[in-house]
């Protein structure tokens, strides 16, 4: 893969995810001259199967995923260039989905594309779960979800962002003392619990501002702010622009500015633990 020094050897049954979308080569011999994928794969079609050189020696099931939202890069930036699932026990967890997808592709039936689409989502989530379970470490909300205590607190915030959470309440959810919880949360997530709560609220607000016609006062109240001015002050501090500017599509926020903050709403809910 571009930017990765050594090639990764794939064995039968292996699963891999390429989160960064970088250019890559897949070959039986890395000294061979690469052939552009566009010359092999026809225009994309639902559930399409491509045969190359007669087929029969190798079968690969693959899917592409798009993580959208103005802060989608925060999830992808936390993942390594290649997530490689190679343990037999881990492969077993994916085998049913893979075999079922192969059947759907080889034996088209009504609704087959929808079934394959859902299987692809299952496989992706399972692969990321297995990656977290390896305990390779990292700082950010994604890695923190692998820890039961941190996941309990993060899920509480996600489930009820409008609640007036206190450090003591979140520590209780995690089953920890307040001081120990605060230190561990900061170390694993990269920000304090209260900062995380505020950042999460602002990302939810940004999603509402961009994708709904709800007035700012309604959005503010739904996220636990009694006054529009207090909400606007917090929003500008986190998102670097006013709610009205954001709603008009003039937000300057970038994924790199929030590398340790919550992911965009769709991806964060999708990967939520528990």
Buried (B, 14 or more C-beta within 10 A) or exposed (E): BEEEEEEEEEEEBBBBBBBBEEEBEBEEEEEEEEEEEEEEEEEEEEBEEEEEEEEEEEEEBEEEEEBEBBBBBBBBBBBBBBBBBBBEEBBEBBEEBBEBBBBBBEEEEEEBBEBBBEBBEBBBEBBBBBBBEEEEEBBBBBBBBBBEBBBBBBBBBBEEBEEEBEBEBBBBBBEBEBEEBBEBBBEBBBBBBBBBBBBBBBBBBBBBBBEEEBEBEEBBBBBBBEEBEEBBEBBBEBBBBBBEBBBEEEBEBEBEEBBBBBBBBBBBEBBBBE
